[in-house]
Amino acid sequence: MDSCGFSIRGTIKNVEHKYIDEIFEKNDYLNEIYADDIEGAKEDLRVLEITPKEAAYLDHRTHPIFTRKFEF
């Protein structure tokens, strides 16, 4: 296998549309891909706040698989 992975465990909170305008202002790509209906996209998309508790990095290119765990 020639890939790497990253996993995060923690809590996710839906913050509704609190930051959606700021996210679109700071990320021009979103304005490009949703150019046909930016306001509709802003209504449909959800902003999630992720509070990580632990994470892991796995490198499948090595044998044995390299794993590094992190705690936040």
MOBEL-V647687 format. One record per pair of residues at least 6 apart in sequence whose ideal C-beta (glycine too) atoms are under 7 Angstrom apart, sorted by the first residue. I is the first residue (numbers start at 1). GAP is how many residues later the second one is. Records with the same first field share a line. If there is no record, write none. Layout:
I: GAP / GAP
//
This chain:
1: 59 / 60
2: 59
3: 57
4: 54 / 55 / 56
5: 53
6: 49 / 51
7: 48 / 49
8: 42 / 44 / 47
9: 44 / 45
10: 40 / 41 / 42 / 43
11: 40
12: 36 / 38
13: 35 / 36
14: 32 / 34
15: 32 / 34
16: 31
17: 25 / 30
18: 29
19: 28
20: 22 / 25 / 27
23: 7 / 24
24: 6 / 7 / 18
31: 7
34: 7
52: 20
53: 19
54: 15 / 16 / 17 / 18
55: 15
56: 11 / 12 / 13
57: 11
58: 7 / 9
59: 6 / 7
//
